[in-house]
């Protein structure tokens, strides 16, 4: 006798109502999707999810201003998957015609989005494919040709390559997501993105979800060009920083930074620590200096080859090398869970980059710490950071217990 497989139900994922918080239960999401959400342990929505989901699920276009770590990826993935589950196609599609397209500026971000999509849609019939520059072209071509694609995650250059060779046809895209639009602009990808957008149906015939960490005049112009009567949503940096990140500003002399950093690493005991510097040469000096002092660390800068880059990130994710020294360029799209500390060895030149950096910790409701070294050079960057955060930076000396280890 064949035993009937027990169906999963929401009774297995009970989340109590909480004042001021939205639950994923509250949006009437399809049961297979809710099962994936339950498996990931998502209970209450982040601010961007609470604000975006009601509109995204109703097929409105959205222009969202939100930084890394706010939960925007889950917000747009839930909307895309729900739309597809609730609107099944009447007939099978041939390969190469994605229903949803997500554009991201970097390989790492695209890979992370694709991984997140697979996890959230684990119990759905959603097929996720990624096409990313710097990776095996032929292997990606075969993936495109295997079967119909529900969600295609891509970097612009590689997508144009596949489109030019007619391996991908974007004429039936129902939903378009443009993620980190300001980074796409900074990295010179907007002409490529414009070409891609023109390959999709007219904005009246598709849903467009547009996200950017900053919203200057240039970003505003392209957002208005590619969306239709969009709902505008903003999650302020101070909201992000205040929720789950303990921010500390330490007064440290230029010559003492390395020894203070090593002492800090010794006190946090093998947890993942991400150290930001402003320049590649500075990163090399910091990484070499830490290694001489006995620290297990790696360096990630913009000129690191892709194969080595993936190996470095894998070692960092797996905890084999718990400290990563990186520049802002290398850190774009870097998504690693359970980073306990972000250390600003140098304060960033741009105040918005401070928020991007510290957003690598304290993610998905977890607690995180951001420690910024403020020396005689960095002090000039503080006023702009304070303005972005909407509060004063309380500069103090490093803890006495830490300084004792230096004597």
SENUMI-646842 format. One record per residue: residue number from 1; y, x, z of N, C-alpha, C in turn. Coordinates in steps of 0.001 Angstrom, whole numbers. Layout:
// residues N
REC num     n.Y     n.X     n.Z    ca.Y    ca.X    ca.Z     c.Y     c.X     c.Z
REC NUM       Y       X       Z       Y       X       Z       Y       X       Z
...
END
This chain:
// residues 407
REC num     n.Y     n.X     n.Z    ca.Y    ca.X    ca.Z     c.Y     c.X     c.Z
REC   1   -1194     851       0       0       0       0    1243     887       0
REC   2    2158     596    -909    3383    1393   -1014    4423     880     -30
REC   3    4934    1782     764    5945    1392    1751    7301    1294    1070
REC   4    7988     211    1282    9309      -4     685   10333     890    1362
REC   5   11121    1579     541   12131    2490    1094   13238    1696    1773
REC   6   13574    2083    2985   14603    1377    3751   15983    1629    3165
REC   7   16741     567    2962   18092     688    2438   19050    1125    3542
REC   8   20004    1994    3174   21027    2427    4130   22059    1321    4287
REC   9   22588    1170    5481   23629     159    5713   24748     747    6553
REC  10   25894      76    6538   27041     538    7316   26778     501    8816
REC  11   25763    -242    9228   25425    -268   10657   25033    1113   11165
REC  12   24634    1993   10247   24250    3351   10622   25457    4280   10719
REC  13   26633    3765   10415   27856    4587   10443   28956    3783   11127
REC  14   28867    3725   12414   29835    2937   13190   31028    3814   13562
REC  15   32217    3331   13252   33451    4025   13612   34369    3005   14277
REC  16   34741    3268   15509   35568    2315   16242   36972    2252   15662
REC  17   37567    1085   15734   38963     955   15346   39824    1747   16324
REC  18   40891    2364   15782   41784    3179   16615   43225    2870   16228
REC  19   44095    2682   17209   45487    2344   16908   46145    3394   16019
REC  20   46792    2942   14955   47535    3843   14080   46693    4629   13091
REC  21   45371    4408   13091   44488    5148   12182   43733    4185   11272
REC  22   43556    4585   10031   42753    3820    9087   41364    4423    8993
REC  23   40357    3568    8956   38987    4016    8749   38635    3854    7274
REC  24   37683    4636    6798   37221    4446    5423   36523    3097    5280
REC  25   35998    2566    6394   35395    1237    6387   36394     171    5931
REC  26   37680     415    6173   38689    -621    5971   39040    -854    4502
REC  27   38493     -49    3595   38900    -152    2193   37861    -825    1301
REC  28   36775   -1317    1871   35775   -2016    1073   35140   -1145       8
REC  29   34863      97     338   34303    1037    -639   32831     714    -914
REC  30   32352    1043   -2109   30944     793   -2442   30005    1476   -1445
REC  31   28890     830   -1167   27972    1315    -138   27442    2722    -423
REC  32   27033    3057   -1666   26556    4436   -1904   27630    5488   -1622
REC  33   28877    5144   -1919   29975    6066   -1633   30182    6202    -132
REC  34   30110    5087     582   30265    5136    2038   29149    5957    2680
REC  35   27968    5926    2087   26877    6722    2632   27190    8209    2512
REC  36   27778    8614    1366   28192   10001    1206   29294   10379    2175
REC  37   30235    9470    2397   31323    9709    3347   30761    9863    4759
REC  38   29788    9021    5087   29167    9104    6411   28458   10436    6600
REC  39   27754   10880    5552   27026   12148    5642   27978   13312    5894
REC  40   29193   13224    5327   30183   14279    5512   30923   14153    6850
REC  41   30714   13045    7545   31348   12868    8850   32804   12449    8789
REC  42   33241   11911    7652   34624   11438    7543   34729   10084    8248
REC  43   35548   10006    9266   35673    8756   10018   37037    8102    9811
REC  44   38101    8857   10120   39457    8318   10000   40216    9034    8882
REC  45   41069    8302    8216   41810    8852    7085   42929    9767    7557
REC  46   43200   10799    6775   44390   11608    6979   45590   10820    6458
REC  47   46829   11232    6774   48003   10482    6301   48037   10280    4787
REC  48   47724   11315    4003   47773   11158    2544   46699   10180    2081
REC  49   45549   10164    2745   44490    9229    2378   44880    7797    2718
REC  50   45476    7610    3897   45900    6273    4298   46941    5699    3347
REC  51   47847    6563    2887   48919    6093    2023   48483    5947     573
REC  52   47630    6861     106   47278    6870   -1317   46172    5886   -1669
REC  53   45156    5747    -819   43985    4977   -1194   44269    3520   -1556
REC  54   45110    2777    -795   45344    1380   -1184   45870    1240   -2608
REC  55   46727    2156   -3024   47296    2083   -4380   46337    2651   -5421
REC  56   45723    3798   -5100   44807    4421   -6058   43622    3506   -6346
REC  57   43112    2818   -5320   41987    1912   -5513   42378     664   -6295
REC  58   43681     396   -6364   44187    -754   -7137   44677    -328   -8514
REC  59   44336     898   -8910   44613    1423  -10255   46081    1741  -10516
REC  60   46881    1892   -9474   48258    2346   -9658   48267    3848   -9956
REC  61   49262    4278  -10723   49536    5711  -10832   50177    6173   -9533
REC  62   49925    7430   -9184   50472    7994   -7937   51073    9355   -8209
REC  63   52225    9603   -7624   52803   10939   -7544   52828   11299   -6066
REC  64   52002   12264   -5670   51886   12610   -4265   52362   14025   -3997
REC  65   53178   14176   -2972   53611   15505   -2539   52862   15841   -1258
REC  66   51927   16769   -1369   51095   17117    -218   50553   18516    -394
REC  67   50415   19229     705   49956   20608     676   48441   20694     837
REC  68   47928   21911     715   46521   22187     957   46129   21749    2367
REC  69   44945   21170    2491   44433   20813    3808   44806   19433    4275
REC  70   45457   18614    3414   45873   17272    3826   44821   16221    3541
REC  71   43780   16558    2797   42750   15587    2447   42991   14898    1123
REC  72   43912   15431     305   44223   14766    -965   43041   14803   -1925
REC  73   42226   15867   -1881   41079   15934   -2784   40133   14772   -2547
REC  74   39798   14519   -1291   38918   13389    -985   39563   12076   -1401
REC  75   40884   11971   -1257   41577   10732   -1628   41387   10427   -3104
REC  76   41656   11406   -3974   41542   11073   -5393   40079   10977   -5845
REC  77   39170   11737   -5228   37766   11618   -5599   37204   10248   -5224
REC  78   37552    9760   -4051   37093    8434   -3624   37601    7366   -4581
REC  79   38866    7504   -5017   39421    6523   -5957   38694    6568   -7298
REC  80   38438    7768   -7829   37763    7892   -9121   36345    7331   -9067
REC  81   35609    7710   -8036   34203    7289   -7929   34119    5782   -7740
REC  82   35013    5229   -6907   35022    3778   -6697   35287    3039   -8002
REC  83   36266    3503   -8757   36589    2864  -10042   35374    2844  -10955
REC  84   34649    3947  -11019   33507    4027  -11920   32345    3152  -11450
REC  85   32109    3114  -10144   31029    2279   -9623   31326     798   -9803
REC  86   32586     428   -9655   32966    -984   -9759   33194   -1426  -11199
REC  87   33265    -473  -12136   33479    -794  -13544   32454     -67  -14405
REC  88   31177    -431  -14268   30150     241  -15077   30366     -36  -16560
REC  89   30059     939  -17372   30229     777  -18807   29108    -100  -19367
REC  90   29420    -909  -20383   28415   -1833  -20923   27294   -1141  -21682
REC  91   27543      72  -22158   26529     785  -22932   26572    2264  -22579
REC  92   25459    2961  -22728   25440    4405  -22429   26412    5164  -23328
REC  93   26969    6245  -22774   27888    7081  -23547   27172    8339  -24016
REC  94   27656    8872  -25111   27133   10144  -25572   27768   11279  -24762
REC  95   27138   12458  -24741   27694   13598  -23994   29073   13999  -24529
REC  96   29862   14624  -23638   31146   15187  -24067   32330   14268  -23935
REC  97   32111   13032  -23450   33201   12069  -23301   33360   11720  -21811
REC  98   34115   12503  -21046   34250   12223  -19607   35037   10955  -19330
REC  99   34645   10271  -18249   35411    9095  -17809   36638    9513  -17012
REC 100   36504   10564  -16216   37619   11057  -15402   37784   12548  -15635
REC 101   39033   12992  -15648   39352   14410  -15839   40238   14872  -14700
REC 102   39864   16000  -14081   40666   16611  -13019   41062   18009  -13476
REC 103   42363   18279  -13509   42870   19598  -13889   43344   20345  -12653
REC 104   42954   21610  -12535   43344   22447  -11402   43809   23802  -11922
REC 105   44705   24481  -11194   45278   25733  -11701   44368   26951  -11603
REC 106   43408   26956  -10684   42602   28155  -10469   41116   27842  -10497
REC 107   40332   28882  -10778   38883   28735  -10783   38367   28274   -9423
REC 108   38865   28902   -8378   38351   28600   -7041   38627   27153   -6651
REC 109   39839   26669   -6958   40160   25284   -6616   39297   24327   -7438
REC 110   39136   24603   -8734   38309   23734   -9576   36871   23696   -9070
REC 111   36342   24852   -8688   34970   24907   -8171   34839   24130   -6875
REC 112   35860   24240   -6024   35804   23519   -4751   35876   22014   -4966
REC 113   36753   21578   -5883   36857   20144   -6175   35526   19618   -6702
REC 114   34908   20373   -7623   33621   19950   -8171   32554   19863   -7077
REC 115   32530   20848   -6187   31569   20819   -5069   31809   19608   -4178
REC 116   33091   19329   -3879   33430   18171   -3047   33001   16867   -3720
REC 117   33208   16797   -5036   32825   15583   -5768   31319   15350   -5687
REC 118   30545   16414   -5842   29089   16290   -5758   28670   15795   -4378
REC 119   29308   16321   -3330   28939   15936   -1962   29326   14498   -1660
REC 120   30538   14097   -2036   30989   12734   -1758   30151   11719   -2541
REC 121   29779   12084   -3781   29018   11171   -4650   27519   11418   -4577
REC 122   27057   12015   -3496   25639   12398   -3391   24698   11216   -3612
REC 123   25071   10022   -3164   24189    8863   -3273   24626    7912   -4381
REC 124   25494    8390   -5248   25936    7618   -6403   25285    8212   -7658
REC 125   25450    7551   -8763   24889    8066  -10018   25930    8866  -10786
REC 126   26867    9464  -10072   27992   10169  -10678   27589   11574  -11108
REC 127   27845   11907  -12367   27548   13255  -12871   28845   14046  -12957
REC 128   28878   15155  -12261   30060   16007  -12194   29792   17293  -12968
REC 129   30724   17658  -13843   30609   18891  -14623   31921   19651  -14494
REC 130   31846   20966  -14411   33061   21789  -14351   33089   22762  -15519
REC 131   34266   22953  -16097   34466   23976  -17125   35619   24853  -16657
REC 132   35311   26127  -16441   36206   27017  -15713   36268   28362  -16412
REC 133   37451   28884  -16589   37620   30202  -17187   36999   31291  -16345
REC 134   36528   32361  -17009   35952   33485  -16287   34497   33296  -15907
REC 135   33911   32159  -16262   32507   31889  -15963   31725   31815  -17272
REC 136   30410   31731  -17167   29525   31762  -18330   29825   30608  -19291
REC 137   30345   30925  -20470   30760   29915  -21449   29557   29112  -21951
REC 138   28485   29800  -22319   27334   29122  -22894   26662   28187  -21904
REC 139   26583   28613  -20666   25984   27758  -19637   26802   26489  -19457
REC 140   28128   26622  -19485   28979   25442  -19375   28834   24546  -20603
REC 141   28703   25144  -21779   28527   24349  -23005   27246   23513  -22930
REC 142   26190   24115  -22430   24929   23388  -22301   25044   22238  -21313
REC 143   25789   22456  -20239   26008   21378  -19261   26761   20215  -19895
REC 144   27735   20524  -20736   28494   19475  -21414   27606   18672  -22355
REC 145   26631   19327  -22953   25794   18679  -23954   24596   17939  -23368
REC 146   24334   18110  -22071   23127   17555  -21464   23127   16034  -21410
REC 147   24226   15464  -20942   24241   14024  -20674   25685   13555  -20571
REC 148   25855   12256  -20385   27200   11699  -20225   27859   12257  -18964
REC 149   29164   12434  -19018   29924   13036  -17914   30777   11967  -17250
REC 150   30663   11857  -15936   31512   10920  -15197   32811   11586  -14757
REC 151   32705   12776  -14163   33890   13508  -13709   33838   14919  -14274
REC 152   34885   15290  -14995   35010   16647  -15528   36135   17350  -14775
REC 153   35811   18479  -14153   36809   19280  -13438   37041   20539  -14262
REC 154   38303   20871  -14527   38568   21949  -15479   39817   22738  -15143
REC 155   39801   23997  -15565   41040   24770  -15667   41538   24626  -17110
REC 156   42853   24669  -17323   43398   24301  -18640   42890   25129  -19811
REC 157   42904   26460  -19698   42542   27300  -20832   41123   27071  -21314
REC 158   40175   27029  -20399   38776   26834  -20786   38565   25434  -21379
REC 159   39248   24431  -20842   39110   23083  -21383   39608   23022  -22827
REC 160   40712   23695  -23102   41229   23720  -24471   40238   24412  -25407
REC 161   39599   25479  -24932   38576   26164  -25732   37453   25201  -26121
REC 162   36947   24455  -25147   35851   23529  -25425   36307   22369  -26304
REC 163   37528   21926  -26101   38049   20828  -26914   38233   21262  -28365
REC 164   38752   22486  -28542   38960   23011  -29888   37631   23119  -30649
REC 165   36571   23441  -29929   35242   23562  -30562   34498   22222  -30597
REC 166   35164   21180  -30158   34641   19812  -30195   33422   19608  -29304
REC 167   33365   20348  -28223   32327   20125  -27224   32780   19075  -26211
REC 168   34090   18833  -26141   34665   17842  -25237   35625   16971  -26027
REC 169   35564   15666  -25772   36499   14718  -26370   37134   13914  -25235
REC 170   38450   14007  -25110   39153   13377  -23988   39727   12005  -24336
REC 171   39361   11466  -25475   39976   10222  -25951   39547    8987  -25173
REC 172   38509    9111  -24323   38055    7947  -23546   38273    8137  -22039
REC 173   39106    9094  -21674   39386    9329  -20251   40074    8106  -19646
REC 174   39518    7612  -18561   40088    6452  -17871   41025    6869  -16743
REC 175   40734    8010  -16132   41525    8487  -14988   41804    9973  -15165
REC 176   43060   10344  -14975   43486   11740  -15090   44100   12172  -13769
REC 177   43594   13279  -13225   44157   13859  -12003   44739   15223  -12347
REC 178   45992   15433  -11994   46643   16739  -12134   46911   17239  -10722
REC 179   46193   18261  -10320   46284   18753   -8940   47090   20045   -8894
REC 180   47898   20182   -7842   48750   21352   -7630   49603   21636   -8868
REC 181   50357   20620   -9261   51179   20722  -10479   52192   21852  -10391
REC 182   52745   22093   -9214   53724   23172   -9091   53074   24531   -9338
REC 183   51821   24712   -8925   51113   25955   -9187   50803   26094  -10680
REC 184   50427   24986  -11312   50218   25010  -12758   51483   25475  -13471
REC 185   52612   25019  -12959   53891   25407  -13556   54183   26881  -13281
REC 186   53997   27316  -12039   54272   28715  -11673   53414   29684  -12480
REC 187   52206   29274  -12793   51266   30148  -13492   51358   30019  -15015
REC 188   52319   29241  -15491   52576   29156  -16926   51640   28253  -17698
REC 189   50962   27311  -17006   49966   26472  -17661   50514   25155  -18208
REC 190   51764   24835  -17956   52270   23520  -18340   52139   23247  -19846
REC 191   52438   24210  -20757   52209   23919  -22183   50759   23535  -22483
REC 192   49800   24229  -21845   48395   23881  -22040   48093   22497  -21475
REC 193   48621   22208  -20291   48385   20898  -19682   48980   19798  -20556
REC 194   50156   20052  -21127   50778   19063  -22005   49871   18770  -23201
REC 195   49288   19801  -23782   48353   19605  -24902   47161   18759  -24467
REC 196   46662   19027  -23288   45502   18285  -22785   45860   16826  -22535
REC 197   47017   16593  -21909   47440   15218  -21631   47547   14414  -22926
REC 198   48033   15053  -23984   48164   14369  -25271   46804   14043  -25894
REC 199   45752   14730  -25452   44406   14423  -25953   43808   13193  -25267
REC 200   44359   12809  -24122   43847   11653  -23389   44534   10387  -23903
REC 201   44043    9207  -23528   44732    7979  -23923   46165    7946  -23402
REC 202   46986    7096  -24009   48380    6940  -23574   48405    6566  -22098
REC 203   49473    6944  -21412   49556    6698  -19968   49448    5221  -19613
REC 204   49736    4324  -20567   49571    2894  -20312   48096    2504  -20284
REC 205   47260    3364  -20845   45833    3042  -20965   44962    3884  -20047
REC 206   45569    4610  -19116   44796    5410  -18171   45510    5374  -16831
REC 207   44782    5726  -15776   45395    5924  -14461   45656    7406  -14284
REC 208   46839    7748  -13777   47189    9155  -13565   47544    9370  -12095
REC 209   46870   10331  -11492   47138   10724  -10112   47667   12153  -10150
REC 210   48888   12338   -9715   49625   13591   -9897   49987   14122   -8515
REC 211   49538   15346   -8198   49791   15917   -6873   50470   17276   -6993
REC 212   51418   17518   -6100   52146   18779   -6084   52591   19058   -4659
REC 213   52542   20325   -4270   52978   20689   -2917   54494   20626   -2801
REC 214   55196   20962   -3887   56656   20880   -3906   57070   19915   -5008
REC 215   58300   19435   -4933   58745   18405   -5879   60181   18692   -6297
REC 216   60343   19775   -7083   61675   20115   -7575   61957   19344   -8868
REC 217   63100   19612   -9482   63503   18858  -10675   62515   19028  -11824
REC 218   61977   20252  -12007   61033   20487  -13093   59743   19700  -12889
REC 219   59230   19717  -11667   58017   18965  -11366   58271   17469  -11529
REC 220   59441   17026  -11092   59792   15603  -11210   59791   15157  -12665
REC 221   60319   16006  -13552   60389   15635  -14970   58997   15446  -15577
REC 222   58088   16381  -15284   56764   16234  -15882   55992   15084  -15230
REC 223   56224   14852  -13944   55568   13723  -13274   55995   12408  -13919
REC 224   57288   12267  -14178   57785   11041  -14803   57276   10890  -16229
REC 225   57078   12025  -16909   56620   11986  -18287   55158   11562  -18394
REC 226   54344   11944  -17422   52900   11736  -17530   52382   10549  -16729
REC 227   53237    9910  -15917   52801    8755  -15134   53598    7512  -15533
REC 228   53103    6362  -15112   53741    5084  -15459   53966    4270  -14195
REC 229   55237    4051  -13866   55612    3253  -12692   54823    3696  -11459
REC 230   54839    5000  -11240   53997    5585  -10184   54517    5254   -8788
REC 231   53576    5132   -7872   53895    5030   -6446   54099    6448   -5923
REC 232   55214    6693   -5244   55515    8021   -4725   55124    8107   -3250
REC 233   54369    9152   -2935   53881    9362   -1571   54206   10786   -1162
REC 234   54689   10949      47   55037   12281     531   54483   12490    1928
REC 235   53781   13602    2106   53357   14028    3434   54156   15266    3766
REC 236   55003   15183    4759   55929   16273    5073   55195   17445    5718
REC 237   55652   18680    5446   55004   19858    6028   54931   19819    7545
REC 238   55984   19286    8182   55961   19288    9648   54896   18360   10195
REC 239   54548   17313    9414   53471   16436    9836   52147   17198    9846
REC 240   51952   17998    8805   50716   18758    8676   50620   19796    9781
REC 241   51685   20560    9929   51646   21681   10860   51472   21226   12302
REC 242   52058   20084   12641   52062   19665   14037   50726   19081   14475
REC 243   49926   18580   13545   48746   17824   13916   47630   18688   14495
REC 244   47295   19774   13840   46079   20484   14248   46219   22002   14264
REC 245   47438   22515   14062   47608   23965   13980   48540   24446   15092
REC 246   48038   25355   15886   48839   26004   16927   49575   27176   16273
REC 247   50887   27034   16096   51675   28069   15425   52320   28991   16456
REC 248   52156   30275   16245   52756   31265   17137   53474   32321   16308
REC 249   54621   32733   16779   55407   33778   16124   55546   34937   17107
REC 250   54958   36071   16743   54930   37230   17629   55920   38283   17146
REC 251   56728   38765   18052   57640   39869   17735   56851   41177   17779
REC 252   56660   41774   16612   55864   42996   16493   56616   43990   15616
REC 253   56777   45209   16086   57426   46234   15278   56631   46560   14026
REC 254   57318   46974   12991   56670   47264   11710   55500   48234   11885
REC 255   55686   49281   12671   54661   50304   12840   53502   49844   13722
REC 256   53699   48756   14470   52664   48298   15403   51809   47172   14838
REC 257   52145   46679   13664   51451   45495   13136   49946   45695   13017
REC 258   49545   46833   12469   48126   47042   12224   47327   47077   13522
REC 259   47827   47780   14510   47083   47867   15770   47047   46520   16490
REC 260   48128   45756   16409   48139   44418   17023   47157   43505   16297
REC 261   47119   43607   14979   46170   42799   14215   44739   43126   14607
REC 262   44414   44418   14702   43055   44811   15087   42716   44289   16486
REC 263   43664   44361   17400   43421   43842   18757   43171   42338   18719
REC 264   43912   41627   17877   43704   40182   17748   42313   39889   17206
REC 265   41900   40632   16185   40566   40419   15613   39482   40663   16656
REC 266   39697   41657   17494   38712   41948   18535   38599   40802   19537
REC 267   39695   40109   19773   39675   39033   20781   39077   37740   20245
REC 268   39133   37515   18931   38619   36246   18389   37153   36331   18017
REC 269   36590   37517   18048   35144   37693   18018   34375   37148   16841
REC 270   34681   37602   15636   33821   37289   14496   34075   35966   13807
REC 271   35040   35172   14274   35371   33946   13553   36113   34304   12269
REC 272   36179   33379   11340   36848   33661   10071   38356   33749   10261
REC 273   38914   34874    9830   40356   35121    9947   40881   35476    8566
REC 274   41920   34775    8138   42547   35030    6849   43912   35667    7098
REC 275   44108   36880    6576   45338   37648    6802   46137   37682    5502
REC 276   47382   37189    5545   48220   37173    4355   49237   38317    4372
REC 277   49361   38959    3213   50392   39974    2987   51157   39567    1732
REC 278   52291   40217    1502   53131   39829     370   52828   40578    -924
REC 279   52272   41790    -811   52076   42606   -2016   50668   43199   -2048
REC 280   50215   43502   -3268   48878   44078   -3423   48758   45431   -2732
REC 281   49781   46286   -2886   49690   47611   -2278   49661   47517    -756
REC 282   50420   46554    -222   50392   46332    1226   49014   45839    1656
REC 283   48417   44958     869   47084   44463    1190   46065   45578    1252
REC 284   46136   46499     281   45206   47632     265   45384   48496    1505
REC 285   46641   48727    1902   46884   49553    3096   46358   48870    4357
REC 286   46569   47558    4460   46113   46826    5645   44580   46814    5706
REC 287   43933   46496    4578   42465   46452    4562   41866   47821    4870
REC 288   42416   48876    4265   41911   50230    4530   42132   50621    5982
REC 289   43300   50261    6501   43606   50588    7890   42668   49878    8856
REC 290   42379   48597    8592   41460   47864    9460   40060   48457    9419
REC 291   39627   48862    8222   38293   49465    8107   38213   50772    8880
REC 292   39289   51563    8821   39296   52816    9591   39206   52555   11083
REC 293   39742   51407   11504   39709   51042   12927   38414   50321   13308
REC 294   37517   50173   12335   36207   49589   12636   36063   48112   12359
REC 295   37048   47499   11696   36971   46062   11414   36140   45805   10159
REC 296   35403   44722   10148   34625   44291    8990   35509   43355    8166
REC 297   36135   43890    7135   37085   43077    6368   36969   43364    4884
REC 298   37541   42470    4096   37573   42608    2645   38990   42334    2150
REC 299   39237   42722     903   40555   42544     284   40433   41643    -933
REC 300   41375   40703   -1076   41408   39826   -2242   42831   39783   -2785
REC 301   43014   40338   -3985   44325   40312   -4643   44158   39755   -6053
REC 302   45275   39503   -6720   45236   38866   -8025   44538   39659   -9099
REC 303   44398   40959   -8929   43780   41780   -9975   42288   42045   -9732
REC 304   41709   41392   -8720   40280   41568   -8460   39486   40827   -9540
REC 305   38527   41491  -10230   37725   40831  -11268   36991   39612  -10719
REC 306   36745   38627  -11597   36176   37361  -11156   34828   37516  -10463
REC 307   33945   38340  -11002   32620   38501  -10408   32738   39049   -8978
REC 308   33603   40040   -8807   33801   40605   -7468   34497   39594   -6566
REC 309   35427   38834   -7128   36157   37827   -6362   35191   36809   -5747
REC 310   34258   36324   -6558   33291   35350   -6067   32407   35951   -4980
REC 311   32055   37229   -5141   31232   37895   -4134   32001   38049   -2821
REC 312   33278   38425   -2929   34120   38555   -1734   34217   37221   -1005
REC 313   34479   36148   -1751   34615   34829   -1133   33292   34366    -524
REC 314   32192   34670   -1185   30886   34293    -653   30616   34983     681
REC 315   30929   36270     751   30730   37021    1999   31629   36477    3116
REC 316   32832   36055    2746   33761   35494    3737   33258   34128    4221
REC 317   32833   33283    3282   32328   31959    3649   31090   32053    4534
REC 318   30204   33005    4185   28944   33124    4919   29103   33845    6250
REC 319   30283   34398    6510   30515   35103    7764   30029   36540    7764
REC 320   29545   37032    6603   29117   38428    6541   30290   39372    6753
REC 321   31446   38963    6253   32672   39734    6443   33734   38748    6922
REC 322   33956   38650    8238   34737   37546    8786   36252   37650    8620
REC 323   36746   38785    8124   38194   38951    7951   38504   39190    6477
REC 324   39448   38409    5952   39849   38549    4561   41351   38786    4493
REC 325   41744   39882    3849   43162   40198    3630   43498   39756    2202
REC 326   44549   38955    2037   44829   38386     721   46328   38271     474
REC 327   46677   38259    -809   48046   37948   -1229   48124   36464   -1555
REC 328   49343   35950   -1710   49507   34537   -2036   48868   34186   -3373
REC 329   49005   35079   -4358   48420   34816   -5676   46915   34666   -5554
REC 330   46285   35549   -4814   44831   35485   -4639   44429   34284   -3799
REC 331   45312   33861   -2898   44986   32761   -1995   45133   31387   -2594
REC 332   45719   31281   -3797   45868   29975   -4431   44495   29387   -4737
REC 333   44304   28164   -4286   43031   27505   -4543   41894   27989   -3665
REC 334   42195   28821   -2676   41157   29346   -1804   40853   28287    -738
REC 335   39651   27736    -792   39258   26698     153   37988   27134     865
REC 336   38132   27554    2098   36997   27964    2916   37097   27213    4231
REC 337   36029   26516    4578   36051   25740    5813   35936   26658    7033
REC 338   36349   26120    8170   36187   26771    9480   36877   28123    9568
REC 339   38070   28234    8986   38907   29413    9221   39627   29192   10551
REC 340   39345   30041   11518   39894   29823   12864   41357   30245   12962
REC 341   41695   31357   12270   43053   31895   12362   43590   32245   10980
REC 342   44843   31933   10763   45594   32507    9654   46640   33430   10265
REC 343   46679   34671    9787   47655   35641   10288   48617   35994    9160
REC 344   49882   35759    9374   50909   36225    8446   51303   37642    8857
REC 345   50618   38620    8263   50982   40020    8536   52424   40248    8090
REC 346   52793   39651    6968   54189   39585    6511   54563   38117    6413
REC 347   55758   37750    6818   56240   36411    6539   56463   36281    5031
REC 348   56109   35136    4443   56241   34996    2991   57694   34997    2538
REC 349   57891   35383    1273   59246   35377     711   59762   33953     556
REC 350   58867   33016     192   59242   31617      -6   58765   30789    1179
REC 351   59647   29971    1717   59309   29198    2918   58143   28243    2683
REC 352   58070   27633    1485   56972   26708    1205   55618   27397    1279
REC 353   55583   28688     949   54319   29420    1004   53808   29544    2434
REC 354   54713   29487    3406   54275   29517    4805   53365   28321    5091
REC 355   53781   27153    4603   52989   25938    4822   51660   26021    4083
REC 356   51678   26533    2851   50431   26685    2107   49475   27612    2852
REC 357   50014   28695    3392   49164   29670    4086   48511   29065    5321
REC 358   49317   28489    6197   48752   28017    7459   47850   26804    7246
REC 359   48014   26119    6095   47154   24985    5795   45711   25359    5538
REC 360   45404   26666    5483   44020   27107    5300   43214   26966    6581
REC 361   43903   26768    7713   43211   26544    8983   43564   25144    9485
REC 362   42860   24702   10522   43145   23382   11076   42886   22259   10101
REC 363   41840   22399    9282   41584   21410    8242   40622   20334    8718
REC 364   40765   19150    8082   39881   18011    8367   39829   17693    9860
REC 365   40976   17831   10529   41068   17484   11937   40655   18575   12899
REC 366   40118   19677   12402   39731   20780   13286   40974   21510   13783
REC 367   40833   22146   14938   41949   22921   15469   42005   24281   14789
REC 368   43209   24765   14579   43386   26075   13975   44578   26778   14576
REC 369   44657   28077   14370   45775   28863   14889   46410   29649   13759
REC 370   47720   29682   13769   48479   30481   12810   49368   31434   13599
REC 371   49143   32722   13398   49922   33751   14095   50745   34508   13061
REC 372   52046   34536   13247   52936   35216   12309   53607   36389   12994
REC 373   53502   37569   12384   54168   38754   12907   55611   38762   12400
REC 374   56522   38945   13314   57944   38959   12955   58519   40315   13358
REC 375   58778   41152   12369   59377   42454   12636   60822   42424   12152
REC 376   61463   43598   12175   62863   43683   11789   63104   43258   10347
REC 377   62085   43387    9483   62230   42973    8083   62001   41474    7916
REC 378   60990   40947    8625   60595   39554    8436   61599   38555    8995
REC 379   62410   38977    9934   63315   38038   10604   64219   37288    9630
REC 380   64518   37902    8492   65404   37253    7521   64751   36028    6878
REC 381   63424   35946    6922   62716   34809    6318   62600   33615    7262
REC 382   62879   33825    8544   62648   32778    9530   63497   31513    9330
REC 383   64803   31610    9081   65602   30380    8970   65081   29401    7932
REC 384   64653   29906    6776   64144   29018    5734   62840   28347    6168
REC 385   61991   29088    6874   60736   28517    7371   61027   27437    8410
REC 386   61973   27710    9291   62355   26722   10301   62888   25454    9655
REC 387   63622   25617    8571   64167   24451    7873   63046   23609    7265
REC 388   62059   24267    6673   60931   23542    6089   60138   22812    7172
REC 389   59921   23466    8301   59146   22877    9381   59929   21833   10172
REC 390   61236   21918   10109   62056   20993   10867   62113   21297   12344
REC 391   61793   22534   12708   61827   22929   14120   62046   24430   14205
REC 392   62479   24885   15375   62749   26307   15576   61448   27072   15817
REC 393   61412   28302   15345   60271   29183   15603   60514   29904   16921
REC 394   59616   29709   17861   59756   30339   19171   59108   31720   19129
REC 395   59933   32757   18960   59406   34124   18833   59163   34725   20209
REC 396   57930   35182   20438   57551   35757   21731   56812   37067   21478
REC 397   56642   37832   22540   55822   39039   22446   54341   38639   22434
REC 398   53483   39446   21837   52043   39164   21889   51574   39029   23323
REC 399   50496   38298   23579   50000   38105   24949   49730   39430   25657
REC 400   50007   39460   26942   49801   40678   27732   48339   41133   27679
REC 401   47424   40161   27698   46002   40514   27689   45633   41267   26415
REC 402   46283   40890   25290   46031   41578   24038   46664   42963   24035
REC 403   47873   43043   24552   48557   44332   24585   47835   45344   25476
REC 404   47125   44842   26492   46393   45732   27380   45323   46525   26611
REC 405   44753   45894   25582   43695   46558   24817   44230   47712   23979
REC 406   45569   47751   23793   46174   48796   22978   46485   50055   23771
REC 407   46430   49951   25085   46824   51083   25924   45697   52098   26027
END
